[in-house]
Amino acid sequence: MKYISQYLSQTAVNVFARIMGLILAAIAIEIIANGIKGLFPDLA
């Protein structure tokens, strides 16, 4: 983040970090949901 912050303001770095966190959480939820569907195929 040190290198990115040289070119962007602190607010832009915070927004970027939050968006990346949101994308990572969405991917994690999708993987967990697929795992649950694999364990319990009757629920799908």
OpenMM code with the backbone's topology and positions (N, CA, C; nanometers):
from openmm import Vec3, app, unit

residues = "MET LYS TYR ILE SER GLN TYR LEU SER GLN THR ALA VAL ASN VAL PHE ALA ARG ILE MET GLY LEU ILE LEU ALA ALA ILE ALA ILE GLU ILE ILE ALA ASN GLY ILE LYS GLY LEU PHE PRO ASP LEU ALA".split()
positions = [
    Vec3(0.0815, -0.1198, 0.0000),
    Vec3(0.0000, 0.0000, 0.0000),
    Vec3(0.0860, 0.1265, 0.0000),
    Vec3(0.2090, 0.1137, 0.0414),
    Vec3(0.2957, 0.2318, 0.0459),
    Vec3(0.3155, 0.2898, -0.0933),
    Vec3(0.3342, 0.2033, -0.1936),
    Vec3(0.3600, 0.2496, -0.3288),
    Vec3(0.2346, 0.3103, -0.3909),
    Vec3(0.1196, 0.2494, -0.3638),
    Vec3(-0.0058, 0.3024, -0.4175),
    Vec3(-0.0348, 0.4390, -0.3561),
    Vec3(-0.0086, 0.4540, -0.2290),
    Vec3(-0.0421, 0.5789, -0.1613),
    Vec3(0.0439, 0.6957, -0.2086),
    Vec3(0.1540, 0.6700, -0.2764),
    Vec3(0.2349, 0.7784, -0.3314),
    Vec3(0.1625, 0.8485, -0.4459),
    Vec3(0.0744, 0.7750, -0.5149),
    Vec3(0.0055, 0.8303, -0.6315),
    Vec3(-0.1394, 0.8679, -0.6021),
    Vec3(-0.1991, 0.8091, -0.4990),
    Vec3(-0.3397, 0.8328, -0.4673),
    Vec3(-0.3529, 0.8950, -0.3285),
    Vec3(-0.4656, 0.9605, -0.3051),
    Vec3(-0.4898, 1.0163, -0.1722),
    Vec3(-0.5238, 0.9030, -0.0745),
    Vec3(-0.5229, 0.9347, 0.0524),
    Vec3(-0.5534, 0.8343, 0.1542),
    Vec3(-0.6968, 0.7840, 0.1390),
    Vec3(-0.7883, 0.8729, 0.1038),
    Vec3(-0.9279, 0.8320, 0.0844),
    Vec3(-0.9393, 0.7327, -0.0306),
    Vec3(-0.8683, 0.7571, -0.1398),
    Vec3(-0.8730, 0.6653, -0.2536),
    Vec3(-0.8157, 0.5288, -0.2161),
    Vec3(-0.7104, 0.5281, -0.1371),
    Vec3(-0.6517, 0.4010, -0.0923),
    Vec3(-0.7510, 0.3260, -0.0039),
    Vec3(-0.8214, 0.3968, 0.0838),
    Vec3(-0.9210, 0.3330, 0.1702),
    Vec3(-1.0364, 0.2757, 0.0891),
    Vec3(-1.0827, 0.3502, -0.0100),
    Vec3(-1.1906, 0.3013, -0.0959),
    Vec3(-1.1453, 0.1768, -0.1708),
    Vec3(-1.0249, 0.1806, -0.2264),
    Vec3(-0.9708, 0.0657, -0.2990),
    Vec3(-0.9611, -0.0568, -0.2075),
    Vec3(-0.9142, -0.0379, -0.0858),
    Vec3(-0.9001, -0.1495, 0.0080),
    Vec3(-1.0363, -0.2078, 0.0446),
    Vec3(-1.1357, -0.1229, 0.0628),
    Vec3(-1.2700, -0.1718, 0.0961),
    Vec3(-1.3310, -0.2497, -0.0199),
    Vec3(-1.3116, -0.2003, -0.1427),
    Vec3(-1.3660, -0.2710, -0.2591),
    Vec3(-1.2988, -0.4070, -0.2750),
    Vec3(-1.1687, -0.4124, -0.2574),
    Vec3(-1.0979, -0.5405, -0.2671),
    Vec3(-1.1454, -0.6370, -0.1571),
    Vec3(-1.1686, -0.5848, -0.0379),
    Vec3(-1.2200, -0.6687, 0.0709),
    Vec3(-1.3582, -0.7226, 0.0402),
    Vec3(-1.4423, -0.6391, -0.0199),
    Vec3(-1.5774, -0.6814, -0.0553),
    Vec3(-1.5738, -0.7907, -0.1620),
    Vec3(-1.4871, -0.7753, -0.2608),
    Vec3(-1.4729, -0.8782, -0.3653),
    Vec3(-1.4218, -1.0087, -0.3049),
    Vec3(-1.3247, -0.9994, -0.2157),
    Vec3(-1.2717, -1.1195, -0.1510),
    Vec3(-1.3789, -1.1898, -0.0682),
    Vec3(-1.4602, -1.1125, 0.0027),
    Vec3(-1.5685, -1.1724, 0.0818),
    Vec3(-1.6712, -1.2399, -0.0078),
    Vec3(-1.7031, -1.1795, -0.1219),
    Vec3(-1.7995, -1.2396, -0.2142),
    Vec3(-1.7478, -1.3720, -0.2697),
    Vec3(-1.6197, -1.3771, -0.3024),
    Vec3(-1.5601, -1.5022, -0.3514),
    Vec3(-1.5631, -1.6088, -0.2426),
    Vec3(-1.5318, -1.5690, -0.1197),
    Vec3(-1.5328, -1.6651, -0.0088),
    Vec3(-1.6727, -1.7201, 0.0149),
    Vec3(-1.7734, -1.6348, 0.0092),
    Vec3(-1.9111, -1.6808, 0.0291),
    Vec3(-1.9526, -1.7769, -0.0811),
    Vec3(-1.9111, -1.7482, -0.2036),
    Vec3(-1.9448, -1.8379, -0.3148),
    Vec3(-1.8806, -1.9751, -0.2960),
    Vec3(-1.7557, -1.9776, -0.2522),
    Vec3(-1.6868, -2.1048, -0.2301),
    Vec3(-1.7530, -2.1828, -0.1165),
    Vec3(-1.7891, -2.1134, -0.0096),
    Vec3(-1.8559, -2.1797, 0.1033),
    Vec3(-1.9915, -2.2346, 0.0599),
    Vec3(-2.0674, -2.1556, -0.0177),
    Vec3(-2.1983, -2.2016, -0.0642),
    Vec3(-2.1843, -2.3255, -0.1529),
    Vec3(-2.0850, -2.3269, -0.2404),
    Vec3(-2.0632, -2.4441, -0.3255),
    Vec3(-2.0257, -2.5662, -0.2419),
    Vec3(-1.9473, -2.5449, -0.1373),
    Vec3(-1.9117, -2.6559, -0.0488),
    Vec3(-2.0325, -2.7119, 0.0236),
    Vec3(-2.1212, -2.6241, 0.0694),
    Vec3(-2.2423, -2.6698, 0.1391),
    Vec3(-2.3336, -2.7436, 0.0430),
    Vec3(-2.3422, -2.6943, -0.0822),
    Vec3(-2.4238, -2.7655, -0.1820),
    Vec3(-2.3677, -2.9041, -0.2091),
    Vec3(-2.2348, -2.9171, -0.2065),
    Vec3(-2.1733, -3.0474, -0.2280),
    Vec3(-2.1992, -3.1431, -0.1138),
    Vec3(-2.2044, -3.0913, 0.0086),
    Vec3(-2.2303, -3.1763, 0.1243),
    Vec3(-2.3769, -3.2160, 0.1350),
    Vec3(-2.4638, -3.1228, 0.1008),
    Vec3(-2.6073, -3.1445, 0.1143),
    Vec3(-2.6759, -3.1172, -0.0195),
    Vec3(-2.6697, -3.2103, -0.1122),
    Vec3(-2.7277, -3.1862, -0.2443),
    Vec3(-2.8798, -3.1697, -0.2417),
    Vec3(-2.9469, -3.2173, -0.1378),
    Vec3(-3.0919, -3.2040, -0.1294),
    Vec3(-3.1339, -3.0584, -0.1065),
    Vec3(-3.0449, -2.9754, -0.0548),
    Vec3(-3.0795, -2.8362, -0.0281),
    Vec3(-3.0796, -2.7517, -0.1548),
    Vec3(-3.0060, -2.7943, -0.2561),
    Vec3(-2.9936, -2.7140, -0.3780),
    Vec3(-3.1171, -2.7265, -0.4658),
] * unit.nanometer
topology = app.Topology()
chain = topology.addChain("A")
for resn in residues:
    res = topology.addResidue(resn, chain)
    for name in ("N", "CA", "C"):
        topology.addAtom(name, app.Element.getBySymbol(name[0]), res)
